[in-house]
Amino acid sequence: MTEKFDVKLESKTFFPDPSLREHMRMGDYELAYNEFLKDPEAYWEKVAEELTWINKWDKICEWDHPHARWFINSKLNITQNCLDRHVQSGKKNKVALIWVGEGGEEKILTYRQLHREVMRFAAGLKSLGVKKGDAVCIYMPLVPEQIIVALACARIGAIHSIVFAGFGTRALNSRIRDSAAKIVVTADATIRRGKRVELKAIVEEAVVNAPSVDKIVVLRRTKPPMELYSEIEVDYYDVLKDVSECEAEVMDAEDPLFILYTSGTTGPAKGIVHTCAGYMVGTYYTTQNVFDLRDNDVFWCTADPGWITGHSYIIYGPLLAGGTILITESTPDYPDPGVWWNIIDDFDVTIFYTAPTAIRMFMRMGEDWPRKYDLSSLRILGSVGETLNPETFEWYYRVIGKERCPILDTWWQTETGMHMITTLAGQPMKPGFVGKPLPGVVADVVDNNGDPVPPGKGGFLVIKEPWPSMMRTVRNNEERYRQYWNTIGKYYTAGDLAVKDDDGYIMILGRSDDVLIVAGHNIGSAEVESALVSNEAVAEAAVIGKPDPLKGEIIKAFIILRKGYSPSDKLRSELIYHVRMSLGPIAMPSEIEFVESLPKTRSGKIMRRVLRAKELGMDPGDVSTLEE
């Protein structure tokens, strides 16, 4: 932790068309926020009343620091709200899901069709012995079946754990073991840049030391179909049942909905646990009000369901709100840098939600590519995953939004489940500032003691009060969960440094811990270090993030070799490949430096901030605790 510090605040303000504010679903921000402050429980109850419940709640919230319970004793099933209620209310023929493959293939599912496919696979999971409370690991490419499987799990009360299909064997194995997954659902392969990337082979290796796994369900996409050799492997289509109804399991408000693993500052990834009712209300509320979702919108979030953005704003939020979602397996620059703009043109996408990394890549490609396509359907632009710097904001606003689309920069985390801070459409936009806390969220910037810092002073971003979609625990690590709420006073400590201006707008300055943000993906430094040390040549390893104009950060590793090994370009390449095979390409170091020693405290903890300061030519700060 560091003390508060001065930050120079300079930002140009963009004022949107005043009519946007008049037609926004939420209406006036200040009025809504004051309504929330006047009676927080009544505010959230009003949102919850818009959804379908099997049994209503006895009480809205029970807060016993650091634990909260929301919509106490209510009964529900989230898929009834994502599917059944739309089918029954006249939307059964509305398009729920549009999928575009890398080769231009298309698949469209209406709410009726998606509902049927979810019930079929849910019944199939039951036939494989999956029961309420069992964990199912999903390791799939971005295809409709990935969403179907997740919803099918929720339908029968199974806890899904989606693992990004870019992770390697070691990362997948650790997540399967920690969740005690009974079933792994995968595909034979994913298609990236015209090339087949094997997934089933990674799963086969990952389950060798995972005794909880009973079956591997394989979606065979390629022709001729891949052989299934193991007795525990079963074809996806053989699991499907020809059913007209699969009854939704009655779930308690606080029953687990899913586990999602996110990077830890020390040790393995943390299994963040979200529950049924609060998560449902939070994602529904934010999709409706942040994106101002309307009945004729086509909503494209470019994330993957392997991350929280995909959970909340591909699967659950838009479907809860009855929207039309678009997903694609394509990469943004293959076969050319116009592929995404062509999709927006082709499908009349109205809401586009992506990461600053992608926007910066397009900036480097030039303005000619987006100008080839008609982007006039767009009305809302969003940003997620990392700080949207002013230069990138202005390009996005001018070139993609044609200076008429509001840009919604959003701050939130796997742990929060939903958007927490943003600039709502119709509000003045300040590039570099994410915005203000949403009504329903009490956020502030404080010092080490939890006292608010004045405008222009940097401090720690905290959330002062519970909110419905907050995580409930870290799986198998209750102490780690408590650290979130016991680090600074009794507030939720986000791990981000921030600053407020005189208008209450918040700027995120970066992480205060050891989580790396590479191309919008959170990667734990400890997990990369562990992968490096698992190589026989490595005695010790430390990794840091270095600023990068495209990815935001790249990973640099400092390596102490074991006796008998010498630095070489060949060894450097082997170690990078070793990390790729262990954790996947997103965790690969871009640079490796062989060193004789690492800066450590007397207790033996590596001081990564000293390495980072030295690398960037900065003052390392207080080094009195260093061993040498």
C-alpha positions as CSV (number, residue, x, y, z in Angstrom):
1,M,0.0,0.0,0.0
2,T,1.1,3.5,-0.7
3,E,0.1,6.9,0.7
4,K,-2.0,9.3,-1.2
5,F,-0.3,11.2,-4.0
6,D,-0.9,14.2,-6.3
7,V,-2.3,13.5,-9.8
8,K,-2.3,16.1,-12.6
9,L,-5.9,16.1,-14.0
10,E,-6.4,17.4,-17.5
11,S,-9.3,16.3,-19.6
12,K,-11.3,17.6,-22.5
13,T,-15.0,17.3,-22.0
14,F,-17.4,16.0,-24.7
15,F,-21.0,16.9,-24.5
16,P,-23.4,14.5,-26.1
17,D,-26.7,15.3,-27.9
18,P,-29.1,16.5,-25.1
19,S,-31.8,14.3,-26.5
20,L,-29.9,11.2,-25.4
21,R,-30.4,12.2,-21.7
22,E,-34.1,12.7,-22.3
23,H,-34.7,9.3,-23.8
24,M,-32.4,7.2,-21.5
25,R,-34.1,4.4,-19.6
26,M,-32.7,5.6,-16.3
27,G,-33.5,9.2,-16.9
28,D,-31.7,11.8,-14.7
29,Y,-28.6,10.4,-13.1
30,E,-28.7,12.7,-10.0
31,L,-32.4,11.9,-9.3
32,A,-31.8,8.2,-9.6
33,Y,-28.7,8.3,-7.4
34,N,-30.6,10.3,-4.7
35,E,-33.5,7.8,-4.9
36,F,-31.0,5.0,-4.2
37,L,-29.3,6.8,-1.3
38,K,-32.7,7.6,0.2
39,D,-33.7,3.9,0.5
40,P,-31.1,1.4,-1.0
41,E,-33.3,-1.6,-0.4
42,A,-36.3,-0.1,-1.9
43,Y,-34.2,0.8,-5.0
44,W,-33.1,-2.7,-5.5
45,E,-36.5,-4.2,-4.8
46,K,-38.0,-2.1,-7.6
47,V,-35.5,-3.6,-10.0
48,A,-36.1,-7.1,-8.8
49,E,-39.8,-6.7,-9.2
50,E,-39.3,-6.5,-13.0
51,L,-38.1,-10.2,-13.0
52,T,-39.9,-13.5,-12.5
53,W,-39.7,-15.3,-9.2
54,I,-40.9,-18.7,-8.0
55,N,-41.2,-17.3,-4.5
56,K,-40.5,-13.7,-3.5
57,W,-38.1,-12.6,-0.8
58,D,-38.6,-12.1,2.9
59,K,-36.0,-9.4,3.1
60,I,-33.9,-7.6,0.5
61,C,-30.4,-7.6,2.1
62,E,-28.7,-8.9,5.2
63,W,-25.2,-7.5,5.8
64,D,-23.0,-9.2,8.3
65,H,-19.5,-7.9,7.3
66,P,-17.9,-9.2,5.2
67,H,-20.8,-11.4,4.1
68,A,-24.1,-10.3,2.4
69,R,-27.2,-12.2,1.5
70,W,-29.6,-10.7,-1.0
71,F,-33.3,-11.4,-1.7
72,I,-33.4,-13.7,1.3
73,N,-35.4,-16.9,1.0
74,S,-36.5,-16.1,-2.5
75,K,-36.7,-19.0,-5.1
76,L,-35.9,-18.6,-8.7
77,N,-34.2,-20.1,-11.8
78,I,-32.2,-17.6,-13.8
79,T,-33.0,-19.4,-17.1
80,Q,-36.7,-18.9,-16.6
81,N,-35.9,-15.2,-16.8
82,C,-33.4,-15.5,-19.7
83,L,-35.7,-17.8,-21.8
84,D,-39.1,-18.9,-20.5
85,R,-40.5,-15.5,-19.8
86,H,-39.6,-14.2,-23.2
87,V,-41.0,-17.3,-25.0
88,Q,-44.2,-16.9,-23.0
89,S,-44.5,-13.1,-23.5
90,G,-44.6,-13.0,-27.3
91,K,-40.9,-12.9,-28.0
92,K,-40.4,-16.6,-28.9
93,N,-39.7,-15.8,-32.6
94,K,-37.4,-12.9,-31.7
95,V,-33.7,-13.6,-32.5
96,A,-31.8,-14.3,-29.3
97,L,-28.4,-15.2,-30.7
98,I,-26.5,-14.5,-33.9
99,W,-23.2,-16.4,-34.5
100,V,-20.7,-15.6,-37.2
101,G,-17.9,-18.1,-37.8
102,E,-14.4,-17.2,-38.9
103,G,-15.2,-18.4,-42.4
104,G,-18.4,-16.4,-42.6
105,E,-20.7,-19.2,-41.5
106,E,-23.8,-18.0,-39.7
107,K,-26.2,-19.5,-37.2
108,I,-29.3,-17.8,-35.8
109,L,-31.3,-19.0,-32.9
110,T,-34.7,-17.5,-31.8
111,Y,-35.7,-17.5,-28.2
112,R,-37.9,-20.5,-28.9
113,Q,-35.0,-22.4,-30.5
114,L,-32.5,-21.4,-27.8
115,H,-34.9,-22.4,-25.1
116,R,-35.4,-25.8,-26.7
117,E,-31.6,-26.4,-27.1
118,V,-31.0,-25.5,-23.5
119,M,-33.6,-27.9,-22.3
120,R,-32.3,-30.7,-24.5
121,F,-28.7,-30.3,-23.2
122,A,-29.9,-29.9,-19.6
123,A,-31.8,-33.2,-19.9
124,G,-28.6,-34.7,-21.4
125,L,-26.5,-33.5,-18.4
126,K,-29.0,-35.2,-16.1
127,S,-28.7,-38.4,-18.0
128,L,-24.9,-38.2,-17.4
129,G,-25.6,-38.1,-13.7
130,V,-25.2,-34.3,-13.2
131,K,-27.2,-33.1,-10.2
132,K,-27.9,-29.7,-8.5
133,G,-24.6,-28.5,-6.9
134,D,-22.3,-30.5,-9.2
135,A,-19.6,-28.5,-11.1
136,V,-19.3,-28.6,-14.9
137,C,-16.2,-27.2,-16.6
138,I,-16.8,-25.6,-20.0
139,Y,-13.7,-25.3,-22.2
140,M,-15.0,-24.3,-25.6
141,P,-14.6,-21.9,-28.5
142,L,-17.0,-19.0,-28.9
143,V,-19.8,-20.9,-30.5
144,P,-23.6,-21.1,-29.6
145,E,-23.1,-24.4,-27.9
146,Q,-20.9,-22.7,-25.3
147,I,-23.8,-20.5,-24.2
148,I,-26.3,-23.4,-24.5
149,V,-24.1,-25.5,-22.1
150,A,-23.8,-22.7,-19.5
151,L,-27.6,-22.1,-19.5
152,A,-28.2,-25.8,-19.4
153,C,-26.1,-26.0,-16.2
154,A,-28.1,-23.1,-14.7
155,R,-31.3,-24.8,-15.7
156,I,-30.6,-27.9,-13.5
157,G,-28.7,-26.2,-10.8
158,A,-25.3,-27.4,-11.8
159,I,-22.5,-24.9,-11.2
160,H,-20.7,-24.0,-14.4
161,S,-17.0,-23.1,-14.5
162,I,-16.1,-21.6,-17.9
163,V,-12.4,-21.7,-18.7
164,F,-11.1,-19.5,-21.5
165,A,-10.1,-21.8,-24.4
166,G,-6.8,-19.8,-24.8
167,F,-5.5,-21.3,-21.5
168,G,-3.2,-24.3,-21.6
169,T,-3.1,-27.7,-19.9
170,R,-1.8,-26.6,-16.5
171,A,-4.2,-23.7,-16.1
172,L,-7.1,-25.9,-17.1
173,N,-6.1,-28.7,-14.8
174,S,-5.9,-26.4,-11.8
175,R,-9.4,-25.0,-12.4
176,I,-10.9,-28.5,-13.0
177,R,-9.3,-29.7,-9.7
178,D,-10.3,-26.7,-7.6
179,S,-13.9,-26.8,-8.8
180,A,-14.1,-30.6,-8.5
181,A,-15.8,-30.7,-12.0
182,K,-17.8,-33.8,-12.7
183,I,-18.1,-33.2,-16.4
184,V,-15.8,-31.3,-18.9
185,V,-17.5,-30.0,-22.0
186,T,-15.2,-29.1,-24.9
187,A,-14.8,-29.1,-28.7
188,D,-12.5,-30.9,-31.0
189,A,-10.9,-27.6,-32.0
190,T,-11.3,-23.9,-32.4
191,I,-10.5,-22.0,-35.6
192,R,-8.1,-19.1,-35.3
193,R,-6.8,-17.1,-38.3
194,G,-7.7,-20.0,-40.6
195,K,-5.9,-22.6,-38.5
196,R,-7.2,-25.4,-36.4
197,V,-6.2,-25.1,-32.8
198,E,-6.7,-28.4,-30.9
199,L,-8.8,-28.3,-27.7
200,K,-9.6,-31.9,-27.0
201,A,-5.9,-32.8,-26.7
202,I,-5.5,-30.2,-24.1
203,V,-8.5,-31.5,-22.1
204,E,-7.2,-35.1,-22.4
205,E,-4.0,-34.1,-20.7
206,A,-5.6,-31.8,-18.2
207,V,-7.9,-34.5,-16.8
208,V,-5.2,-37.1,-16.2
209,N,-4.7,-35.9,-12.7
210,A,-8.3,-34.8,-12.1
211,P,-10.1,-37.6,-10.4
212,S,-13.5,-35.8,-10.1
213,V,-14.1,-36.0,-13.9
214,D,-16.5,-38.7,-14.9
215,K,-17.2,-37.7,-18.6
216,I,-15.7,-35.5,-21.3
217,V,-18.4,-34.2,-23.7
218,V,-16.9,-33.3,-27.1
219,L,-18.5,-31.0,-29.7
220,R,-17.1,-32.4,-32.9
221,R,-17.1,-29.6,-35.4
222,T,-14.8,-30.7,-38.2
223,K,-15.3,-33.3,-40.9
224,P,-14.6,-36.1,-40.8
225,P,-15.4,-36.3,-37.1
226,M,-12.5,-36.8,-34.7
227,E,-12.4,-40.3,-33.2
228,L,-13.4,-40.6,-29.5
229,Y,-11.0,-43.1,-28.0
230,S,-11.5,-42.9,-24.3
231,E,-14.4,-44.6,-22.6
232,I,-15.2,-41.4,-20.7
233,E,-15.6,-39.4,-23.9
234,V,-19.0,-38.8,-25.4
235,D,-20.2,-36.9,-28.4
236,Y,-22.1,-33.6,-27.8
237,Y,-25.0,-34.6,-30.0
238,D,-25.3,-38.0,-28.3
239,V,-25.9,-36.2,-25.1
240,L,-28.8,-34.1,-26.5
241,K,-32.3,-35.5,-25.6
242,D,-35.4,-35.1,-27.7
243,V,-37.4,-33.4,-25.0
244,S,-40.0,-30.7,-25.1
245,E,-39.6,-29.7,-21.5
246,C,-36.8,-29.9,-18.9
247,E,-38.2,-28.4,-15.7
248,A,-36.1,-25.6,-14.2
249,E,-34.6,-26.5,-10.8
250,V,-35.9,-24.4,-8.0
251,M,-32.9,-22.5,-6.7
252,D,-32.4,-20.5,-3.5
253,A,-31.3,-16.9,-3.9
254,E,-27.9,-17.8,-2.4
255,D,-27.3,-21.0,-4.2
256,P,-24.1,-20.9,-6.4
257,L,-24.6,-20.1,-10.1
258,F,-21.1,-20.3,-11.3
259,I,-17.4,-20.3,-10.4
260,L,-15.1,-18.1,-12.5
261,Y,-11.3,-18.2,-11.9
262,T,-9.5,-14.9,-11.9
263,S,-5.9,-14.0,-11.3
264,G,-4.5,-13.9,-7.8
265,T,-1.6,-11.8,-6.6
266,T,-0.1,-14.9,-4.9
267,G,-0.6,-18.6,-5.6
268,P,-3.1,-20.1,-8.0
269,A,-6.1,-18.4,-9.7
270,K,-9.0,-17.5,-7.3
271,G,-12.3,-19.2,-7.8
272,I,-14.8,-16.4,-7.6
273,V,-18.3,-17.7,-6.6
274,H,-21.4,-15.9,-7.7
275,T,-24.9,-16.8,-6.6
276,C,-28.3,-16.9,-8.4
277,A,-30.5,-14.0,-7.3
278,G,-28.2,-11.1,-6.7
279,Y,-26.1,-11.7,-9.8
280,M,-29.3,-11.9,-11.9
281,V,-30.7,-8.6,-10.6
282,G,-27.3,-6.8,-11.0
283,T,-26.6,-7.9,-14.6
284,Y,-30.2,-7.3,-15.7
285,Y,-30.2,-3.8,-14.1
286,T,-26.9,-2.7,-15.7
287,T,-27.6,-4.1,-19.1
288,Q,-30.9,-2.3,-19.2
289,N,-29.6,1.0,-17.8
290,V,-26.0,1.3,-18.8
291,F,-26.5,0.1,-22.4
292,D,-30.1,1.5,-22.6
293,L,-31.0,-1.8,-24.2
294,R,-34.1,-1.6,-26.5
295,D,-36.2,-4.2,-28.3
296,N,-34.7,-3.6,-31.7
297,D,-31.0,-3.5,-30.6
298,V,-28.3,-5.9,-31.8
299,F,-25.8,-6.1,-29.0
300,W,-22.3,-7.2,-29.7
301,C,-19.9,-7.7,-26.8
302,T,-16.5,-8.8,-28.3
303,A,-15.4,-10.6,-25.1
304,D,-15.3,-14.3,-24.5
305,P,-17.5,-16.1,-21.9
306,G,-14.3,-17.3,-20.4
307,W,-14.1,-13.9,-18.7
308,I,-16.6,-12.1,-16.5
309,T,-17.5,-9.7,-19.3
310,G,-18.7,-12.6,-21.4
311,H,-20.7,-14.0,-18.5
312,S,-22.5,-10.8,-17.6
313,Y,-22.8,-9.0,-21.0
314,I,-22.9,-11.9,-23.5
315,I,-24.9,-14.5,-21.7
316,Y,-26.9,-13.4,-18.7
317,G,-27.5,-9.6,-18.9
318,P,-28.7,-9.3,-22.5
319,L,-30.8,-12.5,-22.3
320,L,-32.4,-11.4,-19.1
321,A,-33.3,-8.2,-20.8
322,G,-34.7,-10.0,-23.8
323,G,-32.0,-8.7,-26.2
324,T,-30.5,-9.9,-29.4
325,I,-26.8,-10.9,-28.9
326,L,-24.1,-11.3,-31.6
327,I,-21.0,-13.5,-31.1
328,T,-18.2,-14.3,-33.5
329,E,-15.3,-16.7,-33.5
330,S,-13.4,-14.3,-35.8
331,T,-10.3,-12.3,-34.8
332,P,-10.5,-8.5,-35.4
333,D,-7.8,-8.5,-38.1
334,Y,-8.3,-11.7,-40.0
335,P,-8.6,-12.1,-43.0
336,D,-8.3,-8.3,-43.0
337,P,-8.8,-5.4,-40.5
338,G,-12.3,-4.8,-41.9
339,V,-13.9,-8.0,-40.7
340,W,-15.4,-6.5,-37.5
341,W,-16.7,-3.4,-39.3
342,N,-18.2,-5.6,-42.0
343,I,-20.1,-7.5,-39.2
344,I,-21.4,-4.3,-37.8
345,D,-22.5,-3.2,-41.3
346,D,-24.0,-6.6,-42.2
347,F,-26.0,-7.2,-39.0
348,D,-26.9,-3.5,-38.2
349,V,-25.2,-3.8,-34.8
350,T,-26.4,-1.0,-32.5
351,I,-24.4,-1.5,-29.3
352,F,-20.7,-2.3,-29.6
353,Y,-18.7,-3.2,-26.5
354,T,-15.0,-4.0,-26.8
355,A,-11.6,-3.5,-25.2
356,P,-9.2,-0.6,-25.6
357,T,-6.6,-3.1,-26.9
358,A,-8.7,-3.8,-29.9
359,I,-9.4,-0.1,-30.5
360,R,-5.6,0.7,-30.3
361,M,-5.0,-2.1,-32.9
362,F,-7.5,-0.5,-35.3
363,M,-5.9,2.9,-34.8
364,R,-2.6,1.5,-36.0
365,M,-4.3,0.0,-39.0
366,G,-5.6,3.4,-40.0
367,E,-9.0,5.0,-40.7
368,D,-9.5,3.7,-44.2
369,W,-10.7,0.3,-43.0
370,P,-13.7,1.4,-40.9
371,R,-14.6,4.0,-43.6
372,K,-15.2,1.2,-46.1
373,Y,-18.3,0.1,-44.1
374,D,-21.6,1.7,-43.1
375,L,-21.5,2.0,-39.3
376,S,-24.5,4.2,-39.1
377,S,-26.5,1.6,-37.2
378,L,-24.3,2.1,-34.1
379,R,-25.8,4.2,-31.3
380,I,-23.9,3.1,-28.2
381,L,-20.1,2.4,-27.9
382,G,-18.6,0.7,-24.8
383,S,-15.2,0.0,-23.4
384,V,-14.1,-2.6,-20.9
385,G,-11.1,-4.4,-19.5
386,E,-8.6,-1.7,-19.0
387,T,-8.2,2.1,-18.9
388,L,-9.5,3.8,-22.0
389,N,-6.8,6.5,-22.5
390,P,-7.8,9.9,-24.0
391,E,-6.2,9.4,-27.4
392,T,-7.9,6.1,-27.9
393,F,-11.2,7.5,-26.6
394,E,-11.1,10.4,-29.1
395,W,-10.3,8.1,-32.1
396,Y,-13.1,5.7,-31.1
397,Y,-15.6,8.6,-30.7
398,R,-14.6,10.3,-34.0
399,V,-13.9,7.4,-36.4
400,I,-16.3,4.7,-35.2
401,G,-19.0,6.7,-33.5
402,K,-18.9,9.6,-36.0
403,E,-19.1,12.0,-33.0
404,R,-22.7,11.0,-32.3
405,C,-22.4,7.8,-30.3
406,P,-21.8,8.1,-26.5
407,I,-18.8,6.2,-25.3
408,L,-19.5,4.2,-22.1
409,D,-16.2,3.4,-20.4
410,T,-17.0,0.8,-17.7
411,W,-15.1,-0.2,-14.5
412,W,-16.0,-3.4,-12.7
413,Q,-14.4,-6.7,-11.9
414,T,-14.9,-10.5,-11.8
415,E,-15.6,-10.0,-8.1
416,T,-18.3,-7.3,-8.6
417,G,-20.2,-9.2,-11.2
418,M,-21.7,-6.1,-12.8
419,H,-20.8,-2.6,-13.9
420,M,-19.9,-0.3,-10.9
421,I,-18.6,3.0,-12.4
422,T,-19.3,4.5,-15.8
423,T,-20.5,7.5,-17.7
424,L,-24.1,7.0,-18.7
425,A,-25.2,7.9,-22.2
426,G,-26.3,11.5,-22.1
427,Q,-23.8,12.5,-19.4
428,P,-20.7,14.7,-20.2
429,M,-17.8,12.4,-21.2
430,K,-14.3,13.1,-20.0
431,P,-11.6,11.0,-21.8
432,G,-9.4,9.2,-19.3
433,F,-12.1,9.2,-16.6
434,V,-14.3,6.2,-16.4
435,G,-17.2,8.2,-14.8
436,K,-19.3,8.1,-11.6
437,P,-20.6,5.3,-9.5
438,L,-23.9,3.9,-10.8
439,P,-27.0,4.4,-8.7
440,G,-26.8,1.3,-6.4
441,V,-23.1,1.6,-5.9
442,V,-21.2,3.6,-3.2
443,A,-17.6,4.0,-4.5
444,D,-14.9,6.4,-3.3
445,V,-11.2,7.1,-3.4
446,V,-9.5,6.8,0.0
447,D,-6.2,6.7,1.8
448,N,-4.6,3.8,3.8
449,N,-6.9,4.6,6.7
450,G,-10.1,4.6,4.6
451,D,-10.5,8.4,4.8
452,P,-11.7,10.1,1.5
453,V,-8.9,12.0,-0.3
454,P,-9.7,15.4,-1.9
455,P,-10.0,15.8,-5.6
456,G,-6.7,15.6,-7.4
457,K,-5.2,13.3,-4.8
458,G,-4.6,9.7,-5.8
459,G,-5.7,6.9,-3.5
460,F,-7.3,3.5,-3.4
461,L,-10.6,2.7,-5.0
462,V,-13.1,1.2,-2.6
463,I,-16.7,0.2,-2.5
464,K,-18.3,1.2,0.8
465,E,-21.6,-0.8,0.8
466,P,-22.7,-4.2,-0.4
467,W,-24.4,-4.6,-3.8
468,P,-26.5,-7.5,-5.2
469,S,-24.1,-9.1,-7.6
470,M,-21.1,-9.1,-5.3
471,M,-19.1,-12.3,-5.1
472,R,-20.0,-14.4,-2.1
473,T,-16.7,-16.1,-1.5
474,V,-13.5,-17.4,-3.0
475,R,-13.9,-21.2,-3.5
476,N,-11.8,-23.1,-0.9
477,N,-10.3,-19.9,0.4
478,E,-12.5,-18.0,2.7
479,E,-9.5,-16.1,4.1
480,R,-8.8,-14.7,0.7
481,Y,-12.3,-13.5,0.4
482,R,-12.1,-11.7,3.7
483,Q,-9.0,-9.9,2.6
484,Y,-11.1,-7.9,0.1
485,W,-13.1,-6.5,2.9
486,N,-10.4,-6.2,5.7
487,T,-7.5,-4.4,3.9
488,I,-8.8,-0.8,4.2
489,G,-11.3,-0.4,7.0
490,K,-14.4,-2.4,6.3
491,Y,-14.6,-1.4,2.7
492,Y,-14.3,-3.6,-0.4
493,T,-10.8,-2.9,-1.7
494,A,-10.6,-3.2,-5.5
495,G,-6.8,-3.3,-5.8
496,D,-6.9,-0.3,-8.1
497,L,-5.4,3.2,-7.7
498,A,-7.7,6.0,-8.6
499,V,-8.3,9.8,-8.4
500,K,-11.5,11.9,-8.5
501,D,-12.0,15.3,-10.0
502,D,-14.1,18.2,-8.7
503,D,-17.2,16.8,-10.4
504,G,-16.9,13.3,-8.9
505,Y,-15.6,11.6,-12.0
506,I,-13.2,8.8,-11.3
507,M,-10.0,8.0,-13.2
508,I,-8.4,4.6,-12.8
509,L,-4.6,4.9,-12.5
510,G,-3.7,1.2,-12.5
511,R,-3.3,-1.8,-10.2
512,S,-1.9,-1.5,-6.7
513,D,-1.2,-5.2,-6.6
514,D,0.6,-7.8,-8.7
515,V,-2.1,-8.5,-11.4
516,L,-1.0,-7.9,-15.0
517,I,-3.5,-6.6,-17.6
518,V,-2.4,-7.9,-21.0
519,A,-4.7,-7.0,-23.9
520,G,-7.6,-6.6,-21.4
521,H,-7.0,-10.0,-19.8
522,N,-6.1,-10.2,-16.1
523,I,-3.1,-12.5,-15.5
524,G,-1.7,-13.2,-12.1
525,S,2.0,-12.7,-11.9
526,A,2.3,-15.6,-9.4
527,E,0.7,-18.0,-11.9
528,V,3.2,-17.0,-14.6
529,E,6.1,-17.3,-12.2
530,S,4.9,-20.7,-11.1
531,A,4.8,-21.9,-14.7
532,L,8.4,-20.7,-15.2
533,V,9.7,-22.3,-12.1
534,S,8.1,-25.6,-13.1
535,N,10.8,-25.8,-15.9
536,E,13.8,-27.7,-14.8
537,A,16.2,-24.9,-15.8
538,V,14.6,-22.2,-13.6
539,A,15.5,-21.7,-9.9
540,E,13.5,-18.5,-9.4
541,A,11.4,-16.2,-11.4
542,A,9.7,-12.8,-11.1
543,V,7.4,-11.2,-13.7
544,I,6.3,-7.6,-14.1
545,G,4.1,-5.7,-16.5
546,K,5.6,-3.2,-18.9
547,P,3.6,-0.5,-20.7
548,D,2.9,-1.4,-24.3
549,P,1.1,0.9,-26.9
550,L,-1.0,-1.9,-28.2
551,K,-1.6,-4.4,-25.4
552,G,-1.6,-2.0,-22.5
553,E,1.0,-4.2,-20.8
554,I,3.4,-6.9,-21.9
555,I,5.0,-9.5,-19.5
556,K,8.7,-9.3,-18.7
557,A,10.3,-12.2,-16.7
558,F,13.5,-12.1,-14.7
559,I,15.0,-15.5,-14.4
560,I,17.6,-17.1,-12.1
561,L,18.8,-20.3,-13.6
562,R,19.7,-23.5,-11.8
563,K,23.3,-24.7,-11.6
564,G,24.4,-26.2,-14.9
565,Y,22.2,-24.0,-17.1
566,S,23.5,-21.0,-19.0
567,P,21.6,-18.1,-20.6
568,S,21.0,-18.4,-24.3
569,D,18.4,-17.3,-26.9
570,K,17.5,-21.0,-27.3
571,L,16.7,-21.3,-23.6
572,R,14.8,-18.0,-23.7
573,S,12.6,-19.4,-26.5
574,E,12.1,-22.7,-24.7
575,L,10.9,-20.9,-21.6
576,I,8.4,-18.8,-23.5
577,Y,7.1,-21.9,-25.2
578,H,6.9,-23.7,-21.8
579,V,4.6,-20.9,-20.4
580,R,2.5,-21.1,-23.6
581,M,2.0,-24.8,-23.1
582,S,1.3,-24.4,-19.4
583,L,-1.0,-21.3,-19.3
584,G,-1.7,-20.5,-22.9
585,P,-0.5,-17.8,-25.3
586,I,-2.1,-14.9,-23.4
587,A,0.4,-15.5,-20.5
588,M,3.6,-15.7,-22.6
589,P,6.4,-13.4,-21.6
590,S,7.4,-11.0,-24.3
591,E,10.8,-10.5,-22.7
592,I,13.0,-12.6,-20.5
593,E,16.1,-11.3,-18.7
594,F,18.5,-13.7,-17.0
595,V,19.7,-12.3,-13.7
596,E,22.0,-13.4,-10.8
597,S,19.7,-12.2,-8.0
598,L,16.2,-10.7,-7.3
599,P,15.2,-7.9,-4.9
600,K,13.6,-9.5,-1.8
601,T,12.4,-8.6,1.6
602,R,14.0,-10.1,4.6
603,S,11.1,-12.5,4.7
604,G,11.9,-13.7,1.2
605,K,9.1,-12.0,-0.8
606,I,10.2,-10.8,-4.2
607,M,9.7,-7.0,-4.6
608,R,8.3,-6.8,-8.0
609,R,7.7,-3.0,-7.7
610,V,11.5,-2.5,-7.4
611,L,12.0,-4.5,-10.6
612,R,9.3,-2.5,-12.4
613,A,10.7,0.8,-11.2
614,K,14.2,-0.1,-12.3
615,E,12.9,-1.3,-15.7
616,L,11.0,1.9,-16.3
617,G,13.6,4.2,-14.9
618,M,11.5,5.3,-11.9
619,D,12.1,5.8,-8.2
620,P,11.7,2.4,-6.5
621,G,10.4,4.1,-3.4
622,D,11.0,2.7,0.1
623,V,13.6,-0.1,-0.1
624,S,14.4,-0.3,3.6
625,T,12.8,-3.8,3.8
626,L,15.0,-5.2,1.1
627,E,17.3,-8.0,2.2
628,E,20.2,-6.5,0.2
